[in-house]
């Protein structure tokens, strides 16, 4: 099978299509990815490369909208290629193609830190080529379309213009002259933020993230000046093995103790609990304390773990004594959960569009009028610290008065 390539100047064939460069040292994998993407009329595979060094030349030659990148390749591996592309100013989205192994998870997280936008896992335990094609398409297509939103001439909707495919890893994304970038779900912001809730105690911070989340979580954890006096629970959309590696990395980055949740832990201040891949994280009362529960109930919003599941469970146990944080991610997981947090009297903070890789999850919360604050990722850690520490005085006053939330 030959891969069709389109010259950069052939504008007629490029209109409205997302142009993808496939990079992998395996001919079989290149063919698999190409075939999986070619069935979608919105996407065109414009070329391929067998290693990172050739990929750099192809990016300069073909100017793709997005690159899929294998991790382990000869001459120059995927991580080195990502670093070089970012060093030379290329901000096109890059999706890593990884394996579901400890080594693959570690390398993928290295690539995300280096500047990759997202990742998918290579097909495993499939009985046929068609199953492999379906698995690759199901993972790649939604991520490609979220990372490279279509430009719609004349679309206003109150959205800011941003550079298509920008990857704002370490600051605000650059703005582009020309078309409007339509974020995931084309969210329309309300005219104003939600009014701050009545002062309340914060007994836990609950946090959800997806695409771009590992980098955002790194900045959140590293940005804390000291362990929080309350537990933090995190749902990051990731498969098993990856979440364990993520928790281990985050544990080395800041003052908090970060662990992958094992289930039935009693929540402790200063600890951060990361939901394991393919398990929902929930809470239950245990005497005067709160313990974790891991369940295998069906996916919610096509996700397990799900942000909504954690948030709803936290509300059922802790009421409104919660600070909910929604960071960068594709889709709308967390919106329904934030409805419960707001109804119970809790506080909701979301990451802003400019510093999100995909403004899907936080945008959905903001568009629904549920966000009390919309902040760049750099401001999230100290805002969370201020809200949590400010709530301690409220909790002490309530306790001394003999009151308290049910």
LOLOTI-246926 format. One line per field, with one value per residue (C-alpha): chain; residue number from 0; x, y, z. Coordinates in steps of 0.02 Angstrom, whole numbers, plus 50000, padded with zeros to 5 digits. Layout:
N
guke = A;...
guza = NUM;...
u = X;...
v = Y;...
w = Z;...
! end
This chain:
406
guke = A;A;A;A;A;A;A;A;A;A;A;A;A;A;A;A;A;A;A;A;A;A;A;A;A;A;A;A;A;A;A;A;A;A;A;A;A;A;A;A;A;A;A;A;A;A;A;A;A;A;A;A;A;A;A;A;A;A;A;A;A;A;A;A;A;A;A;A;A;A;A;A;A;A;A;A;A;A;A;A;A;A;A;A;A;A;A;A;A;A;A;A;A;A;A;A;A;A;A;A;A;A;A;A;A;A;A;A;A;A;A;A;A;A;A;A;A;A;A;A;A;A;A;A;A;A;A;A;A;A;A;A;A;A;A;A;A;A;A;A;A;A;A;A;A;A;A;A;A;A;A;A;A;A;A;A;A;A;A;A;A;A;A;A;A;A;A;A;A;A;A;A;A;A;A;A;A;A;A;A;A;A;A;A;A;A;A;A;A;A;A;A;A;A;A;A;A;A;A;A;A;A;A;A;A;A;A;A;A;A;A;A;A;A;A;A;A;A;A;A;A;A;A;A;A;A;A;A;A;A;A;A;A;A;A;A;A;A;A;A;A;A;A;A;A;A;A;A;A;A;A;A;A;A;A;A;A;A;A;A;A;A;A;A;A;A;A;A;A;A;A;A;A;A;A;A;A;A;A;A;A;A;A;A;A;A;A;A;A;A;A;A;A;A;A;A;A;A;A;A;A;A;A;A;A;A;A;A;A;A;A;A;A;A;A;A;A;A;A;A;A;A;A;A;A;A;A;A;A;A;A;A;A;A;A;A;A;A;A;A;A;A;A;A;A;A;A;A;A;A;A;A;A;A;A;A;A;A;A;A;A;A;A;A;A;A;A;A;A;A;A;A;A;A;A;A;A;A;A;A;A;A;A;A;A;A;A;A;A;A;A;A;A;A;A;A;A;A;A;A;A;A;A;A;A;A
guza = 0;1;2;3;4;5;6;7;8;9;10;11;12;13;14;15;16;17;18;19;20;21;22;23;24;25;26;27;28;29;30;31;32;33;34;35;36;37;38;39;40;41;42;43;44;45;46;47;48;49;50;51;52;53;54;55;56;57;58;59;60;61;62;63;64;65;66;67;68;69;70;71;72;73;74;75;76;77;78;79;80;81;82;83;84;85;86;87;88;89;90;91;92;93;94;95;96;97;98;99;100;101;102;103;104;105;106;107;108;109;110;111;112;113;114;115;116;117;118;119;120;121;122;123;124;125;126;127;128;129;130;131;132;133;134;135;136;137;138;139;140;141;142;143;144;145;146;147;148;149;150;151;152;153;154;155;156;157;158;159;160;161;162;163;164;165;166;167;168;169;170;171;172;173;174;175;176;177;178;179;180;181;182;183;184;185;186;187;188;189;190;191;192;193;194;195;196;197;198;199;200;201;202;203;204;205;206;207;208;209;210;211;212;213;214;215;216;217;218;219;220;221;222;223;224;225;226;227;228;229;230;231;232;233;234;235;236;237;238;239;240;241;242;243;244;245;246;247;248;249;250;251;252;253;254;255;256;257;258;259;260;261;262;263;264;265;266;267;268;269;270;271;272;273;274;275;276;277;278;279;280;281;282;283;284;285;286;287;288;289;290;291;292;293;294;295;296;297;298;299;300;301;302;303;304;305;306;307;308;309;310;311;312;313;314;315;316;317;318;319;320;321;322;323;324;325;326;327;328;329;330;331;332;333;334;335;336;337;338;339;340;341;342;343;344;345;346;347;348;349;350;351;352;353;354;355;356;357;358;359;360;361;362;363;364;365;366;367;368;369;370;371;372;373;374;375;376;377;378;379;380;381;382;383;384;385;386;387;388;389;390;391;392;393;394;395;396;397;398;399;400;401;402;403;404;405
u = 50000;50066;50037;49966;50057;49991;50110;50096;50045;49899;49769;49620;49647;49680;49522;49435;49544;49665;49837;49928;50108;50130;50299;50344;50490;50372;50300;50155;50111;50126;50007;49888;49880;49863;49720;49632;49638;49601;49423;49379;49347;49400;49577;49715;49879;50003;50161;50260;50432;50527;50618;50627;50763;50663;50509;50595;50628;50451;50376;50477;50432;50247;50189;50064;49926;49968;50098;50076;50243;50310;50415;50556;50639;50818;50931;50816;50677;50509;50553;50708;50605;50473;50607;50687;50521;50478;50654;50642;50473;50354;50191;50094;50003;50097;50011;50128;50096;50142;50136;50040;50197;50294;50432;50306;50214;50375;50432;50262;50264;50440;50370;50225;50348;50452;50302;50193;50009;49932;49957;49866;49913;49955;49827;49842;49748;49660;49610;49614;49677;49501;49495;49663;49604;49446;49546;49669;49529;49427;49575;49653;49509;49428;49597;49651;49488;49500;49681;49654;49481;49405;49409;49234;49229;49111;49090;49085;49008;49109;49265;49439;49544;49686;49816;49749;49842;49935;50004;50013;50124;50219;50112;49977;49950;49995;49853;49831;49771;49630;49506;49432;49489;49333;49372;49309;49119;49119;49079;48995;49046;48913;48920;48993;49070;48961;48950;49064;48975;48945;49101;49121;49245;49349;49376;49444;49505;49437;49519;49487;49594;49621;49713;49861;49829;49998;50087;49950;49953;50142;50128;49990;50083;50251;50167;50106;50214;50176;50067;49884;49798;49664;49672;49673;49590;49632;49551;49664;49601;49740;49752;49825;50014;50014;49925;50050;50194;50107;50081;50264;50321;50206;50267;50443;50387;50313;50289;50138;50138;50065;50007;49904;49747;49742;49568;49509;49636;49581;49602;49744;49793;49942;49911;49862;49769;49771;49632;49704;49672;49513;49442;49317;49369;49233;49221;49130;49112;49209;49173;49239;49344;49324;49394;49419;49327;49380;49242;49225;49054;49025;49117;49035;49060;49154;49282;49340;49397;49270;49279;49089;49091;49220;49136;48962;49029;49125;48967;48868;48997;49063;48920;48977;49139;49232;49344;49323;49456;49438;49594;49630;49545;49439;49252;49139;49177;49160;49020;48882;48988;49016;48829;48820;48964;48883;48711;48788;48875;49052;49176;49225;49387;49430;49584;49569;49567;49733;49835;49733;49791;49606;49474;49342;49312;49348;49258;49103;49099;49125;48996;48868;48892;48964;49138;49172;49346;49430;49619;49781;49866;50005;49876;49786;49905;49913;49726;49688;49806;49722;49546;49590;49686;49554;49424;49515;49464;49284;49294;49368;49233;49096;49167;49187;49007;48948;48882;48940;48878;48787
v = 50000;50172;50327;50471;50634;50806;50948;51092;51210;51106;51211;51135;50965;51039;51140;51085;50930;50892;50848;50714;50652;50472;50432;50253;50138;49992;49982;49881;50013;50155;50063;50026;50208;50271;50152;50193;50380;50371;50311;50482;50613;50752;50685;50661;50570;50676;50578;50463;50446;50299;50392;50558;50632;50601;50669;50837;50853;50801;50928;51066;51002;50961;51076;50951;51002;50858;50721;50545;50491;50322;50324;50202;50224;50212;50363;50483;50422;50504;50595;50672;50723;50806;50903;50961;51015;51116;51188;51252;51333;51207;51205;51079;50947;50783;50622;50486;50305;50201;50025;49970;49926;50002;50053;50121;50220;50297;50345;50419;50527;50584;50633;50728;50824;50859;50940;50804;50847;50676;50491;50332;50152;50026;49889;49738;49574;49599;49450;49530;49676;49748;49748;49836;49965;49997;50014;50138;50240;50245;50315;50431;50513;50604;50664;50728;50824;50897;50951;51024;51104;51150;51336;51394;51556;51681;51582;51704;51629;51742;51635;51707;51682;51561;51478;51314;51170;51277;51178;51297;51191;51326;51482;51564;51504;51626;51710;51699;51825;51749;51612;51569;51411;51318;51226;51051;51066;51247;51312;51480;51568;51646;51835;51823;51698;51616;51718;51656;51535;51573;51544;51359;51234;51132;50953;50891;50951;50849;50869;50805;50814;50726;50783;50889;50836;50760;50926;51027;50910;50926;51114;51103;50985;51073;51242;51203;51285;51153;50999;51049;51022;50920;50770;50791;50663;50660;50578;50585;50491;50362;50173;50057;50064;50244;50308;50220;50300;50469;50459;50412;50561;50684;50620;50678;50850;50938;50940;50823;50633;50569;50389;50288;50244;50061;50066;50071;50203;50325;50500;50595;50779;50817;50664;50660;50506;50469;50356;50199;50169;50073;50093;50220;50312;50344;50386;50315;50364;50262;50317;50494;50477;50449;50303;50269;50140;50073;50002;49919;49992;50040;50188;50358;50483;50340;50353;50243;50321;50461;50635;50640;50479;50548;50718;50646;50524;50663;50769;50622;50602;50778;50887;51060;51056;51034;51128;51055;51089;51046;51057;51037;50891;50829;50803;50858;50737;50834;50952;50850;50823;51011;51037;50934;51027;51195;51138;51080;51248;51202;51299;51262;51320;51282;51307;51442;51413;51499;51376;51219;51097;51061;51171;51034;50984;51154;51242;51135;51181;51366;51368;51290;51436;51325;51401;51524;51557;51529;51536;51506;51349;51451;51530;51370;51305;51463;51495;51320;51348;51514;51442;51289;51382;51516;51383;51319;51473;51443;51262;51312;51443;51320;51186;51305;51362;51182;51183;51100;51032;50867
w = 50000;49957;50063;49965;49992;49956;49911;50036;49897;49837;49926;49838;49917;50089;50115;50275;50298;50440;50368;50467;50462;50526;50607;50653;50614;50580;50404;50473;50603;50477;50363;50508;50564;50385;50346;50510;50474;50288;50317;50390;50253;50373;50385;50258;50287;50188;50222;50335;50413;50486;50624;50714;50605;50446;50536;50565;50379;50334;50454;50370;50197;50216;50358;50432;50551;50669;50692;50761;50834;50889;51047;51011;50841;50773;50740;50832;50946;50969;51130;51050;50898;51007;51102;50939;50863;51018;51030;50851;50883;50804;50902;50800;50904;50925;50977;51041;50993;51145;51219;51374;51471;51615;51494;51369;51503;51569;51394;51353;51508;51459;51289;51368;51477;51321;51238;51159;51163;51198;51170;51117;51150;51015;50985;51097;51113;50947;50843;50671;50568;50566;50757;50762;50636;50738;50899;50823;50741;50903;50998;50869;50778;50926;50988;50817;50796;50971;50949;50775;50781;50614;50569;50529;50430;50508;50670;50813;50969;51083;51069;51066;50911;50941;50833;50764;50842;50969;51115;51264;51377;51468;51455;51354;51178;51041;50951;50765;50641;50541;50582;50750;50837;50890;51052;51089;51095;51033;51207;51230;51389;51500;51515;51691;51811;51941;52101;52239;52356;52539;52643;52677;52744;52621;52677;52511;52342;52197;52027;51850;51692;51526;51368;51424;51603;51648;51614;51701;51852;51859;51867;51998;52113;52091;52119;52295;52427;52558;52577;52585;52753;52663;52546;52356;52242;52056;51906;51753;51600;51579;51564;51697;51718;51657;51812;51925;51831;51837;52025;52052;51948;52035;52204;52157;52098;52248;52437;52440;52456;52292;52273;52151;52247;52300;52375;52556;52607;52740;52669;52751;52743;52633;52524;52341;52278;52090;52025;51943;51759;51719;51896;51960;52118;52247;52432;52583;52764;52892;53069;53085;52928;52741;52643;52458;52354;52184;52074;51904;51864;51681;51604;51622;51480;51396;51537;51679;51791;51771;51845;51864;51966;52088;52103;52133;52262;52351;52363;52433;52573;52604;52544;52492;52591;52427;52307;52132;52000;51815;51708;51523;51436;51292;51312;51455;51597;51759;51705;51787;51941;51956;51952;52111;52192;52156;52214;52379;52406;52354;52247;52066;51983;51801;51692;51560;51372;51337;51443;51405;51272;51240;51320;51323;51503;51583;51441;51467;51651;51614;51475;51592;51712;51848;51866;52007;51938;51769;51789;51693;51755;51838;51954;52003;52139;52245;52221;52285;52433;52476;52465;52569;52703;52711;52741;52896;52994;52941;52997;53167;53193;53148;53265;53411;53387;53397;53219;53061;52898;52900
! end
